[in-house]
Amino acid sequence: MANKTKSLASKGKSLEDSLGELEKVVSSLESGELSLEESLGQFEKGVTLYKSCKTFLSKAEDRISILTESLKEEKWDEEN
């Protein structure tokens, strides 16, 4: 599944695109109209999308942490 998560990111899907697809997957699973095999396929797709979203958010959090830390350093330098 790690390869599927990487492939989503490499296809240029945005977080919003992945979340939209994930919402569709959840709706199709909740509908109860899928066969067991179709449900398993959708569940697998949902897990892949979830991991992709989690990766996007983790990277964004890392960037925010770096930027916040750099602001703290600038403020420290200005005070001294």
C-alpha positions in Angstrom: 0.0 0.0 0.0 2.9 2.4 0.5 3.4 2.4 -3.2 -0.2 3.3 -3.8 0.1 6.3 -1.4 3.3 7.4 -3.2 1.5 7.0 -6.6 -1.3 9.3 -5.5 1.1 12.0 -4.6 3.1 11.6 -7.8 -0.1 11.9 -9.8 -0.4 15.5 -8.5 -3.6 14.9 -6.5 -4.1 17.7 -4.0 -5.3 17.2 -0.5 -8.7 18.5 -1.5 -8.9 16.0 -4.4 -8.0 13.1 -2.2 -10.5 14.1 0.5 -13.2 14.4 -2.1 -12.5 11.0 -3.4 -12.4 9.6 0.2 -15.8 11.1 0.8 -17.2 9.4 -2.3 -15.6 6.1 -1.1 -17.2 6.4 2.3 -20.6 7.2 0.8 -20.4 4.2 -1.5 -19.6 2.0 1.5 -22.3 3.4 3.6 -24.9 2.9 0.8 -24.8 -0.8 1.4 -25.3 -1.5 -2.3 -21.9 -2.9 -3.0 -21.0 -6.6 -3.2 -18.5 -7.8 -0.6 -15.7 -7.8 -3.3 -16.6 -4.2 -4.3 -16.7 -3.2 -0.7 -13.3 -4.6 0.0 -11.9 -2.8 -3.1 -13.5 0.5 -2.0 -12.2 0.0 1.6 -8.7 -0.6 0.2 -9.0 2.6 -1.9 -10.2 4.5 1.2 -7.2 3.3 3.2 -4.9 4.4 0.5 -6.6 7.8 0.2 -6.5 8.2 4.0 -2.7 7.5 4.1 -2.2 10.0 1.3 -4.2 12.7 3.2 -2.2 11.9 6.3 1.1 12.3 4.4 -0.1 15.7 3.0 -1.0 16.9 6.5 2.2 15.7 8.1 4.3 17.5 5.5 2.2 20.7 6.0 2.7 20.4 9.7 6.4 20.0 9.3 6.6 23.1 7.1 4.6 25.1 9.7 6.9 23.9 12.4 10.0 25.0 10.5 8.5 28.4 9.7 7.3 28.9 13.3 10.8 28.0 14.6 12.5 30.4 12.2 10.2 33.2 13.5 11.1 32.4 17.1 14.8 32.6 16.1 14.4 35.9 14.4 12.6 37.3 17.4 15.3 36.0 19.7 18.0 37.7 17.5 16.2 41.0 17.5 15.9 41.0 21.3 19.6 40.4 21.8 
